[in-house]
Amino acid sequence: MRAPPRGRAQPAARRPAPPRLAAAPPPEIAARIILKTDAVLVLDKPAGLPVHAGPRGGASLEDWLPLLAFGKKRMPQPAHRLDTDTAGCLALGRTQPALAELGAIFAQHRARKTYWAVLRGTGPAEARGRIDLPLRKTSTAAAGWRMEPHSDGQPALTEWRVLGRGGGLCWVELRPRTGRTHQLRVHCAALGFPILGDPFYGTAAPGGLHLLARALSLPMTPPVEAEAAVPEAMAAAFRRVGAVLPGGGTGGE
């Protein structure tokens, strides 16, 4: 191959044009947006949708990201984890500085996360308390992986208070002070009252796992405050324990 003559400028290789990101998401995804600022999006993630794509493929929140750019050059990115089976508030950073700030807030446990759950049984006798129970991951060929309480595990702390009882169920507010995988699910089961519909640490039930990331408070400028509604699949159980929801009063259905 002949070398190009010296001193002659060579044409620059053309870079592929970046993909065009959506100016607005479709209505079914737009309806899931709880809060939108220039820096942050908070979504009401549906139960059953993983945040990240798994090795086996399938739908995940990552499929939504190009549709949530609102014309920005970069797609928003999740700033924290939320279990596949858990519904509710999920924060995404829309810019690199915002994502870095969110990462620091969650890493330093400065995010205030509030969950609602319906437990099987009448619940603990006390009105409030805390669970300080280390957790570790375990796995077997027969049952796969799960989390278990163990003295050699990572520290895990959850504060709880009872909000209502009824129909053999208990409604609790949960505030995790650490962010271990399946922390709330294992801690509630350790109390003797697993979360309704939890197939890992309790028993499957209609409506799925009754665990909702109800509210999220982030110390940003301006502060981020978001709240997710109780999904329709969980509404009947929440009404049984006394929750007042849109479209109906309290009590069983």
Secondary structure as UniProt FT lines:
FT   TURN            6..7
FT   HELIX           27..30
FT   TURN            31..32
FT   STRAND          33..36
FT   STRAND          40..45
FT   TURN            47..48
FT   TURN            55..56
FT   HELIX           61..63
FT   HELIX           65..68
FT   TURN            70..71
FT   STRAND          77..78
FT   TURN            84..85
FT   STRAND          87..93
FT   HELIX           96..107
FT   TURN            108..109
FT   STRAND          112..120
FT   STRAND          128..132
FT   STRAND          135..140
FT   TURN            141..143
FT   STRAND          144..149
FT   TURN            151..152
FT   STRAND          157..166
FT   TURN            167..168
FT   STRAND          169..176
FT   TURN            181..182
FT   HELIX           183..191
FT   TURN            196..197
FT   TURN            199..201
FT   TURN            206..207
FT   STRAND          211..218
FT   STRAND          224..227
FT   HELIX           232..240
FT   TURN            241..242
FT   TURN            246..247
//
